Amino acid sequence: MQEILINNALHESRVAVMEDGVIQELRIERNAEASLVGNIYLGIVDKVLPGMQSAFVEIGLPRAGFLHVGDMRQSHQANGGNIPIEKLLHDGQVVLVQVSKDPIGTKGARLTTEISLAGRLLVYLPYTSHIGVSQKIEDGAERERLKEEIELLSQSCGTKEGGYIVRTSGEDAHQEDFLNDMKYLEKLWQNIEHKTHVMDSPALLYCDVSIEQKVLRDLFTEKTSKIIVDSRSVFNDLMNFGQKFVPEACGVLELYEGERPLFDQYNLEKEMEAALSRRVDLKSGGYLIIDQTEAMTTIDVNTGAFVGRRDFSDTIYKTNLEATHAIARQLRLRNLGGIIIVDFIDMESKVHEDGVLAELRKAVLNDRNRISISEFTSLGLVQITRKRTRESLAHVLCETCPTCGGRGEIKTARTVCYEILREVLREHHQFDGAREFRILANQAVIDLFLDEESEALALLGDAIQKPITLSVEHEYQQEQYDVLVS
């Protein structure tokens, strides 16, 4: 069963999705960094780039949004190609766009002109007549039934334009529920259209619902047994929202009034800290090493202390099987996206490889993001691609270390000592008239000069025939130093 915990504070909101008592997903939205996905803007084309078949669009944010020709509804041709973007847009043109991906790192928001409005059961597509069904509804007969039902309802309620996609939550919904969703979404779209005629660009025309309301709209399912909220105002807001749009969710809403903080009560603060660690321990004694970079994420599977009871190949297979479930959980918990390369422990048996792949595909079935998993490569690697729509947990909670610059390690004190010796010699050749050299460095570096590297420092002083003095700078990091010439 699923439990959802909502922690609300003045500065941020946090949502934890628990399945069978284990946290599987964590969403954090800070007031200063709220998600923009779903927001609709009236933007101005800042620059068209024919070579990249894309454009930068000003939408009132610090960085311009990025619009590719493939994300423009007007660009699609019958033969499957795209009309060149320079024939669709020009500098200074006003264009209606929606954010499909939040700004990530130095990249601006990803934009689209394929506008869509999400309701509880349906997604409304104002610019197309397409009727579709979520891919997660796999039963063919049910898919056809839902398509026919939505087509009939769309015609009967007098809809002149627009299409719909049935969300997973609409699988067992009644006609009246669909009809209410349609009326709400069409009224919302009419309000947005009206704003396009009365507001100056760039302007925000529509802001998606709050992260707490998204819990009822997007995360609540028939498997949800509790939605626990630790704020009375948020609880009341969700009750009102639920009564209007998701009445079946009101029965599982609970207000938490305990003395301990909600996340502490469920031991989630420690879980969040563990989600930032490189190492993830498995129950068997094996472990994962997760390294996240700008280009991709790598996951290395290791047997560790697990030796098994039978032969070594069986030990490897059991560890890899256990790792698949840990990997699936970490993808959701850390919100890892893009390319993920998994280095499973090498298996000689093709049957074992097929078993691991089958278990991995089974483990990611509950993931809300689109996932693709490749076969094993000749080097024993598996490539996973996971749709990235927002920053990973590490990027939300952390920043690049100012000491190591993101390398994850720093130079040893001895390495810095030798760099300083070379720098002194370099300065000596450049300033022939120097009387003295003074070294400013971190305590650990100075200590090494006074002890193990004192002979090297003395030999250099003799070679250049100039005094060299040392001075500790307590504010300096280990790699920082200065050589002063007087």
Secondary structure in CASP SS format (residue, H / E / C, confidence):
PFRMAT SS
TARGET T0000
AUTHOR 0000-0000-0000
METHOD secondary structure of the structure
MODEL  1
M C 1.00
Q E 1.00
E E 1.00
I E 1.00
L E 1.00
I E 1.00
N E 1.00
N E 1.00
A C 1.00
L C 1.00
H C 1.00
E E 1.00
S E 1.00
R E 1.00
V E 1.00
A E 1.00
V E 1.00
M E 1.00
E E 1.00
D C 1.00
G C 1.00
V E 1.00
I E 1.00
Q E 1.00
E E 1.00
L E 1.00
R E 1.00
I E 1.00
E E 1.00
R E 1.00
N H 1.00
A H 1.00
E H 1.00
A C 1.00
S C 1.00
L C 1.00
V C 1.00
G C 1.00
N C 1.00
I E 1.00
Y E 1.00
L E 1.00
G E 1.00
I E 1.00
V E 1.00
D E 1.00
K E 1.00
V E 1.00
L E 1.00
P H 1.00
G H 1.00
M H 1.00
Q C 1.00
S E 1.00
A E 1.00
F E 1.00
V E 1.00
E E 1.00
I C 1.00
G C 1.00
L C 1.00
P C 1.00
R C 1.00
A C 1.00
G E 1.00
F E 1.00
L E 1.00
H E 1.00
V H 1.00
G H 1.00
D H 1.00
M C 1.00
R H 1.00
Q H 1.00
S H 1.00
H E 1.00
Q C 1.00
A C 1.00
N C 1.00
G C 1.00
G C 1.00
N E 1.00
I C 1.00
P C 1.00
I H 1.00
E H 1.00
K H 1.00
L C 1.00
L C 1.00
H C 1.00
D C 1.00
G C 1.00
Q C 1.00
V E 1.00
V E 1.00
L E 1.00
V E 1.00
Q E 1.00
V E 1.00
S E 1.00
K E 1.00
D C 1.00
P C 1.00
I E 1.00
G C 1.00
T C 1.00
K E 1.00
G C 1.00
A C 1.00
R E 1.00
L E 1.00
T E 1.00
T C 1.00
E C 1.00
I C 1.00
S C 1.00
L E 1.00
A E 1.00
G C 1.00
R C 1.00
L C 1.00
L E 1.00
V E 1.00
Y E 1.00
L E 1.00
P C 1.00
Y C 1.00
T C 1.00
S C 1.00
H C 1.00
I E 1.00
G E 1.00
V E 1.00
S C 1.00
Q C 1.00
K C 1.00
I C 1.00
E C 1.00
D C 1.00
G H 1.00
A H 1.00
E H 1.00
R H 1.00
E H 1.00
R H 1.00
L H 1.00
K H 1.00
E H 1.00
E H 1.00
I H 1.00
E H 1.00
L H 1.00
L H 1.00
S H 1.00
Q H 1.00
S H 1.00
C C 1.00
G C 1.00
T C 1.00
K C 1.00
E C 1.00
G C 1.00
G E 1.00
Y E 1.00
I E 1.00
V E 1.00
R C 1.00
T H 1.00
S H 1.00
G H 1.00
E C 1.00
D C 1.00
A C 1.00
H C 1.00
Q H 1.00
E H 1.00
D H 1.00
F H 1.00
L H 1.00
N H 1.00
D H 1.00
M H 1.00
K H 1.00
Y H 1.00
L H 1.00
E H 1.00
K H 1.00
L H 1.00
W H 1.00
Q H 1.00
N H 1.00
I H 1.00
E H 1.00
H H 1.00
K H 1.00
T H 1.00
H H 1.00
V H 1.00
M C 1.00
D C 1.00
S C 1.00
P C 1.00
A E 1.00
L E 1.00
L E 1.00
Y E 1.00
C C 1.00
D C 1.00
V C 1.00
S C 1.00
I H 1.00
E H 1.00
Q H 1.00
K H 1.00
V H 1.00
L H 1.00
R H 1.00
D H 1.00
L H 1.00
F C 1.00
T C 1.00
E C 1.00
K C 1.00
T E 1.00
S E 1.00
K E 1.00
I E 1.00
I E 1.00
V E 1.00
D C 1.00
S C 1.00
R H 1.00
S H 1.00
V H 1.00
F H 1.00
N H 1.00
D H 1.00
L H 1.00
M H 1.00
N H 1.00
F H 1.00
G H 1.00
Q H 1.00
K H 1.00
F H 1.00
V C 1.00
P H 1.00
E H 1.00
A H 1.00
C H 1.00
G H 1.00
V H 1.00
L E 1.00
E E 1.00
L E 1.00
Y C 1.00
E C 1.00
G C 1.00
E C 1.00
R C 1.00
P C 1.00
L H 1.00
F H 1.00
D H 1.00
Q H 1.00
Y C 1.00
N C 1.00
L H 1.00
E H 1.00
K H 1.00
E H 1.00
M H 1.00
E H 1.00
A H 1.00
A C 1.00
L C 1.00
S C 1.00
R C 1.00
R E 1.00
V E 1.00
D E 1.00
L C 1.00
K C 1.00
S C 1.00
G C 1.00
G C 1.00
Y E 1.00
L E 1.00
I E 1.00
I E 1.00
D E 1.00
Q E 1.00
T C 1.00
E C 1.00
A C 1.00
M C 1.00
T E 1.00
T E 1.00
I E 1.00
D E 1.00
V E 1.00
N E 1.00
T C 1.00
G C 1.00
A C 1.00
F C 1.00
V C 1.00
G C 1.00
R C 1.00
R C 1.00
D C 1.00
F H 1.00
S H 1.00
D H 1.00
T H 1.00
I H 1.00
Y H 1.00
K H 1.00
T H 1.00
N H 1.00
L H 1.00
E H 1.00
A H 1.00
T H 1.00
H H 1.00
A H 1.00
I H 1.00
A H 1.00
R H 1.00
Q H 1.00
L H 1.00
R H 1.00
L H 1.00
R H 1.00
N C 1.00
L C 1.00
G C 1.00
G E 1.00
I E 1.00
I E 1.00
I E 1.00
V E 1.00
D E 1.00
F C 1.00
I C 1.00
D C 1.00
M C 1.00
E C 1.00
S C 1.00
K H 1.00
V H 1.00
H H 1.00
E H 1.00
D H 1.00
G H 1.00
V H 1.00
L H 1.00
A H 1.00
E H 1.00
L H 1.00
R H 1.00
K H 1.00
A H 1.00
V C 1.00
L C 1.00
N C 1.00
D C 1.00
R C 1.00
N C 1.00
R C 1.00
I E 1.00
S E 1.00
I E 1.00
S C 1.00
E C 1.00
F C 1.00
T C 1.00
S C 1.00
L C 1.00
G C 1.00
L E 1.00
V E 1.00
Q E 1.00
I E 1.00
T E 1.00
R E 1.00
K C 1.00
R C 1.00
T C 1.00
R C 1.00
E C 1.00
S C 1.00
L H 1.00
A H 1.00
H H 1.00
V H 1.00
L H 1.00
C C 1.00
E C 1.00
T C 1.00
C C 1.00
P C 1.00
T C 1.00
C C 1.00
G C 1.00
G C 1.00
R C 1.00
G C 1.00
E C 1.00
I C 1.00
K C 1.00
T C 1.00
A H 1.00
R H 1.00
T H 1.00
V H 1.00
C H 1.00
Y H 1.00
E H 1.00
I H 1.00
L H 1.00
R H 1.00
E H 1.00
V H 1.00
L H 1.00
R H 1.00
E H 1.00
H H 1.00
H H 1.00
Q H 1.00
F C 1.00
D C 1.00
G C 1.00
A C 1.00
R C 1.00
E C 1.00
F E 1.00
R E 1.00
I E 1.00
L E 1.00
A E 1.00
N C 1.00
Q H 1.00
A H 1.00
V H 1.00
I H 1.00
D H 1.00
L H 1.00
F H 1.00
L H 1.00
D C 1.00
E C 1.00
E C 1.00
S H 1.00
E H 1.00
A H 1.00
L H 1.00
A H 1.00
L H 1.00
L H 1.00
G H 1.00
D H 1.00
A H 1.00
I H 1.00
Q C 1.00
K C 1.00
P C 1.00
I E 1.00
T E 1.00
L E 1.00
S E 1.00
V E 1.00
E C 1.00
H C 1.00
E C 1.00
Y C 1.00
Q C 1.00
Q C 1.00
E C 1.00
Q C 1.00
Y E 1.00
D E 1.00
V E 1.00
L E 1.00
V E 1.00
S C 1.00
END
